[in-house]
Amino acid sequence: MLYVTETTTKSHSPEYRLAVDALRGLRQDLFQDAFAYRPLRRTRTEGGPARLLPRPIREYAGFTPHALIVATALLAALVGGTDGSGPPLATAVVCAVPVLMTAVRPAGAFWLSMAAVPVVGMLAGDWVQWPWASGAFVSHLAVLTIVAVRTRPRTAAWMWALTAAYGMVMDTGFGPTYYYGTNTGAMLMLSALILLAVSVWHIRREAEQEVTAQATETAQERSRRTLLEERTTIARELHDVVAHHMSVVAIQAEAAPYRVENPPEELERAFATIRENAVAALTELRRVLGVVRAEDYEAPDAPQPTLADLDALLANVREAGLDVTKTVTGAVRELPQGVELSAYRIVQEALSNTLRHAPGAKADVEVGYVLGGLGLRVVNTAPPAPSLIKPSPGAGHGITGMRERVTMLNGEMTAGPTDEGGYEVAVFLPVQRTGDEA
């Protein structure tokens, strides 16, 4: 007979898991690869006060942290060498070495500083300040500060806890503290204040980095969303143009056989195939548009504008306060409706940007008809200096929308400030020539 016994394992308590995680952090911070080589890097000199220095001196400004560590080590050596009645050179070296070691092996420097404390005390022979002689006090405090700056707040907390435990052991188990007292309390109080300030600095810097990263990510997301919105707008507008042409093709293909007396059966089948393909293409076009159409989008009742409507656009802009002129060069001819719509929108957006960013300026719109396509140029002058109307900041969608329209038509576009302080938008939209033009 087979007996099956079930064993249930109780999950550990939160306190136990917290203690295990804390000990794991202690091992990772101060025991695991404690003496690994981690050299202190140079600081950046592109920004901050370093950029004000001359170039020859600026190259060495990156070693400022290294110079501070050396200066702190000299201070610890000076305090240790002049303290007590022991050999000053040996005491100075023992006090300075842990501080210098923080530049290459920070965790190891902490352990070396702990080991140097009783050595400095015995060399100095100063039992009044046991266990932290003056040199050891300055050296260990400097090591705690530098290692905390180079690591993280958790490491600073563990170093302070180990320093407290070490001081209590030295007070109770070693040294004549019964007669002279101890200065462990002063060490713990002062080091706690310094390590707290360093930890706050770490937390603030990490928060600033996180905010900067989030702001960068938000700006990128906003840019991508703007691009998608512009492309969606262009798709909606061109849908009406393409749908109109496809509907005309379907109607003409259906009516063509009736215009010929006794048409051949092959001709009727050909026109029927053309109509079926046109209807199928129109259906697919509407289905694709439904993917990018917003829920609140309503198809426009009026036909899409063309270059023939530029005069009405310029009249509206003049009523808004913009002095604008139009110049047309070349033989005016009818262009594909998609090109006419895109050209109209580009001029419209360029003039809107002038109204927003250069109130009071003058604008000139140039339309050039050439054999290879259509050229557009919208340039405005600099706004007058004493202007009562302040420029309004835009969302940055205008240039993006214009570039998307130009890219869709395989055109070219340049936009930027002029030498006179104005702004210029130049566009060329290629148009395939017809048989007569060729």
C-alpha positions in Angstrom: 0.0 0.0 0.0 1.4 3.4 -1.0 1.2 6.3 1.3 1.7 9.8 0.1 2.7 12.5 2.5 2.3 16.1 1.7 4.8 18.6 3.2 3.8 22.2 3.4 6.5 24.8 3.5 5.7 28.0 5.2 6.8 31.2 3.4 9.3 33.2 5.3 8.1 36.3 7.2 8.6 39.8 5.9 11.1 40.5 8.6 13.2 37.4 7.6 13.2 38.4 3.9 14.1 42.0 4.9 17.1 40.7 7.0 18.2 38.4 4.2 18.1 41.2 1.6 20.0 43.5 4.0 22.7 41.0 4.5 22.9 40.3 0.8 23.3 44.0 0.2 26.1 44.1 2.8 27.9 41.3 1.0 27.6 42.9 -2.4 28.7 46.4 -1.2 31.5 45.7 1.2 32.6 42.1 1.0 32.2 40.9 -2.6 35.2 42.1 -4.6 36.0 44.5 -1.8 39.5 45.2 -3.2 38.6 45.3 -6.8 40.2 48.0 -8.9 37.6 50.8 -9.4 39.6 53.9 -10.4 38.1 57.4 -10.0 37.1 58.8 -13.4 37.8 62.3 -14.5 34.9 64.8 -14.3 33.4 66.4 -17.4 34.6 69.9 -18.2 32.1 70.9 -20.9 29.7 72.7 -18.6 29.6 74.3 -15.2 32.3 76.6 -13.8 35.0 74.7 -15.7 34.0 76.2 -19.0 35.1 79.6 -17.7 38.7 78.5 -17.3 41.3 78.9 -20.1 41.6 75.9 -22.4 45.1 74.8 -21.2 43.9 74.8 -17.6 40.5 73.3 -18.4 42.2 70.0 -19.5 43.4 69.5 -16.0 40.1 70.5 -14.4 38.8 66.9 -14.7 41.3 65.8 -12.1 39.7 68.1 -9.4 38.3 65.1 -7.4 41.7 63.4 -7.4 43.3 66.7 -6.2 40.7 66.9 -3.4 41.5 63.3 -2.3 45.2 64.1 -2.2 44.7 67.3 -0.2 42.5 65.4 2.3 45.1 62.7 2.7 47.8 65.4 3.4 45.5 66.9 6.0 45.0 63.5 7.7 48.8 62.9 7.6 49.5 66.3 9.1 47.0 65.8 11.9 48.3 62.3 12.6 52.0 63.3 12.4 51.5 66.0 15.0 49.4 64.0 17.4 50.8 62.0 20.3 54.4 61.1 21.1 54.9 58.3 18.6 56.9 58.4 15.3 55.3 61.2 13.3 56.3 59.8 9.8 54.8 56.3 10.4 51.7 57.7 12.0 51.2 60.2 9.0 51.6 57.4 6.5 49.1 55.1 8.2 46.6 57.9 8.3 47.1 59.0 4.7 47.1 55.6 2.9 43.4 54.7 3.4 42.4 58.1 2.1 44.5 57.8 -1.0 43.2 54.3 -1.5 39.6 55.5 -1.9 40.6 56.7 -5.5 41.2 53.2 -6.7 39.6 50.7 -4.3 36.8 52.4 -2.3 35.4 49.4 -0.4 38.9 48.2 0.4 39.9 51.6 1.7 37.1 51.4 4.3 38.4 48.1 5.6 42.0 49.4 5.6 40.8 52.5 7.5 39.2 50.3 10.2 42.4 48.3 10.5 44.5 51.5 10.7 42.5 52.9 13.7 44.1 50.8 16.5 47.5 51.1 14.8 47.3 54.9 14.8 46.2 54.8 18.4 49.1 52.7 19.5 51.6 54.6 17.4 50.4 58.0 18.8 50.1 56.6 22.3 47.1 58.9 22.9 44.9 57.0 25.3 42.7 60.0 26.1 41.2 59.9 22.6 40.9 56.1 22.4 40.0 54.5 20.0 39.9 57.4 17.5 43.1 59.3 17.7 43.1 62.7 16.0 44.7 61.3 12.8 42.6 58.2 12.7 39.5 60.4 13.4 40.2 62.6 10.4 41.3 59.7 8.2 38.3 57.5 8.9 35.8 60.4 8.5 37.4 61.3 5.1 37.2 57.7 4.0 33.5 57.4 5.0 32.7 60.6 3.1 34.6 59.7 -0.1 33.4 56.1 -0.3 29.8 57.3 0.3 30.1 59.8 -2.6 31.6 57.1 -4.9 29.0 54.4 -4.0 25.4 54.8 -2.9 23.3 55.5 0.2 23.0 51.8 1.1 26.7 51.4 1.3 26.9 54.6 3.5 24.4 53.1 5.9 26.4 49.8 6.2 29.7 51.7 6.7 28.1 53.7 9.5 26.6 50.6 11.2 30.0 48.8 11.0 31.8 51.8 12.4 29.3 52.0 15.3 29.8 48.3 16.1 33.5 48.6 15.8 33.6 51.6 18.1 31.5 49.8 20.7 33.7 46.7 20.6 36.9 48.8 21.0 35.3 50.8 23.8 34.2 47.8 25.8 36.9 45.2 25.0 40.1 47.2 24.5 41.7 50.4 25.7 41.5 52.3 29.1 38.1 53.8 28.5 37.3 53.4 32.2 39.7 56.1 33.1 39.8 58.4 30.1 36.4 57.9 28.3 35.8 57.5 24.6 35.2 59.6 21.5 33.1 57.1 19.6 30.0 59.1 20.2 31.5 62.2 18.5 32.6 60.0 15.5 29.1 58.5 15.1 27.4 61.8 15.4 29.6 63.7 13.0 29.8 60.8 10.5 26.0 60.4 10.6 25.5 64.1 9.6 28.0 63.9 6.8 26.7 60.6 5.4 23.1 61.8 5.6 24.0 64.9 3.5 25.8 62.7 1.0 22.8 60.3 0.8 20.5 63.3 0.2 22.8 64.4 -2.6 22.7 61.0 -4.1 18.9 60.8 -4.0 18.5 64.2 -5.5 20.9 63.5 -8.3 19.1 60.2 -9.1 15.8 62.0 -9.1 17.1 64.7 -11.4 18.4 62.1 -13.8 15.1 60.2 -13.7 13.2 63.5 -14.4 15.5 64.3 -17.3 15.1 60.8 -18.8 11.3 61.0 -18.5 11.3 64.5 -20.1 13.4 63.2 -23.0 11.2 60.2 -23.4 8.1 62.4 -23.2 9.5 64.7 -25.9 10.3 61.8 -28.1 6.8 60.4 -27.6 5.3 63.8 -28.3 7.3 64.1 -31.5 6.2 60.7 -32.7 2.6 61.5 -31.9 2.8 64.8 -33.8 4.2 62.9 -36.8 1.4 60.4 -36.7 -1.2 63.1 -36.3 0.2 65.0 -39.4 0.3 61.8 -41.4 -3.3 61.0 -40.4 -4.4 64.5 -41.4 -2.7 64.1 -44.8 -4.3 60.7 -45.3 -7.8 62.0 -44.5 -7.4 64.9 -47.0 -6.0 62.7 -49.8 -8.7 60.2 -49.3 -11.3 62.6 -50.7 -9.1 63.3 -53.7 -8.3 59.6 -54.5 -11.9 58.5 -53.7 -13.2 61.1 -56.2 -11.0 59.9 -59.0 -11.8 56.2 -58.3 -15.5 57.0 -58.3 -15.2 58.8 -61.6 -13.3 55.8 -63.1 -16.0 53.4 -61.9 -18.9 55.5 -63.3 -17.1 56.1 -66.7 -16.3 52.4 -67.0 -19.9 51.5 -66.3 -21.3 54.0 -68.8 -18.7 53.5 -71.6 -20.4 50.4 -73.2 -23.6 52.3 -73.7 -21.9 55.1 -75.7 -21.0 52.6 -78.4 -23.6 51.0 -80.7 -23.3 47.2 -80.5 -20.1 47.1 -78.5 -18.1 43.8 -78.7 -18.5 41.4 -75.9 -14.8 41.6 -75.1 -15.1 45.4 -74.7 -18.0 45.0 -72.3 -16.1 42.5 -70.2 -13.0 44.8 -70.1 -15.1 47.8 -68.9 -16.8 45.6 -66.4 -13.4 44.5 -65.0 -12.3 48.1 -64.8 -15.4 49.0 -62.9 -15.0 46.1 -60.5 -11.4 46.9 -59.8 -12.2 50.6 -59.2 -15.0 49.7 -56.8 -12.7 47.2 -55.0 -9.9 49.7 -54.7 -12.3 52.4 -53.4 -13.6 49.9 -50.8 -10.1 49.1 -49.6 -9.2 52.7 -49.5 -12.1 53.5 -47.2 -11.3 50.5 -45.0 -7.7 51.7 -44.6 -8.8 55.2 -43.8 -11.1 53.9 -41.1 -8.0 52.6 -39.2 -6.5 56.1 -38.9 -9.7 58.1 -38.6 -10.6 59.5 -35.2 -14.0 58.8 -33.7 -14.9 62.5 -33.9 -13.8 63.0 -37.5 -16.3 64.2 -40.0 -15.6 64.3 -43.7 -15.6 67.8 -45.1 -18.6 68.8 -47.1 -16.7 71.3 -49.3 -14.2 70.1 -51.9 -10.5 70.2 -50.9 -8.8 73.5 -51.7 -6.4 74.0 -54.6 -4.0 76.7 -55.8 -6.9 78.5 -57.4 -8.1 79.2 -53.8 -4.9 81.0 -52.8 -6.4 84.4 -53.4 -9.1 83.8 -50.9 -6.5 82.5 -48.4 -4.4 85.6 -48.8 -7.4 87.8 -48.4 -8.2 86.1 -45.1 -4.6 86.4 -43.9 -4.6 90.1 -44.8 -7.7 90.6 -42.7 -5.8 89.0 -39.8 -3.1 91.7 -40.1 -0.4 90.2 -42.3 0.8 92.2 -45.2 1.3 89.5 -47.9 1.9 89.6 -51.6 1.8 86.9 -54.3 4.0 86.4 -57.3 3.3 83.7 -59.9 5.9 82.8 -62.6 5.6 80.3 -65.4 2.7 79.1 -67.4 -0.2 78.4 -65.0 -1.7 75.0 -65.6 -3.8 72.4 -63.8 -1.7 70.1 -61.7 -2.7 66.8 -60.0 -5.2 67.4 -57.3 -2.9 65.9 -54.6 -0.1 68.3 -55.6 -2.5 71.3 -55.6 -3.9 70.3 -52.2 -0.4 69.9 -50.6 0.9 73.1 -52.1 -2.1 75.0 -50.7 -1.7 73.5 -47.2 2.1 74.3 -47.2 1.4 78.0 -48.1 -1.4 78.1 -45.5 0.8 76.6 -42.7 3.8 78.9 -43.6 1.6 82.0 -43.4 0.1 80.8 -40.1 3.6 80.4 -38.7 4.3 84.0 -39.8 1.2 85.3 -38.0 2.2 83.4 -34.8 5.9 83.9 -34.6 6.5 87.2 -36.4 3.5 89.5 -35.8 3.7 92.7 -37.8 6.1 91.2 -40.4 5.6 91.2 -44.2 5.3 88.0 -46.2 5.8 87.2 -49.9 4.4 84.1 -51.5 6.0 82.9 -54.8 4.5 80.2 -57.0 6.6 79.0 -59.9 5.3 76.7 -62.6 8.1 74.8 -64.3 8.2 71.8 -66.6 9.5 69.5 -63.9 7.0 70.4 -61.2 5.9 73.3 -58.9 8.1 75.6 -56.8 6.9 77.4 -53.7 8.6 80.0 -51.7 7.2 81.8 -48.6 9.4 84.3 -46.9 8.7 86.8 -44.2 10.7 89.8 -43.0 11.8 90.3 -39.4 9.0 91.6 -37.1 9.3 95.2 -36.0 11.2 95.7 -32.8 8.6 97.9 -30.9 5.7 95.5 -31.4 2.6 95.5 -29.2 1.8 91.9 -30.2 4.0 89.3 -28.7 4.9 86.1 -30.6 2.9 83.1 -29.5 4.7 79.8 -29.0 3.7 77.0 -31.3 3.5 73.3 -30.9 6.1 72.6 -33.5 3.6 70.8 -35.8 3.8 73.2 -38.8 7.3 72.4 -40.1 6.6 68.7 -39.4 3.4 68.7 -41.4 5.0 70.5 -44.3 7.9 68.1 -44.5 5.5 65.1 -44.4 3.6 66.5 -47.4 6.8 67.2 -49.3 8.2 63.7 -48.5 5.0 62.0 -49.6 5.3 63.7 -53.0 9.1 62.9 -53.3 9.8 66.7 -53.2 12.4 68.8 -51.5 12.1 71.4 -48.8 14.3 73.8 -46.9 13.2 75.9 -44.0 15.3 78.3 -41.9 16.0 81.9 -40.9 17.2 84.4 -43.4 20.2 86.8 -43.1 17.8 89.7 -42.5 16.2 88.1 -39.5 13.1 86.7 -41.2 12.2 83.1 -42.1 12.0 81.3 -45.4 10.3 78.1 -46.6 11.2 76.8 -50.0 9.6 73.8 -51.6 9.8 72.0 -54.9 7.1 69.4 -55.7 7.9 67.3 -58.8 5.1 66.6 -61.3 5.3 64.0 -63.9 5.0 65.6 -67.3 2.2 64.7 -69.7 2.6 63.6 -73.2 2.1 67.0 -74.7 4.6 68.6 -72.3 7.2 65.9 -73.0 
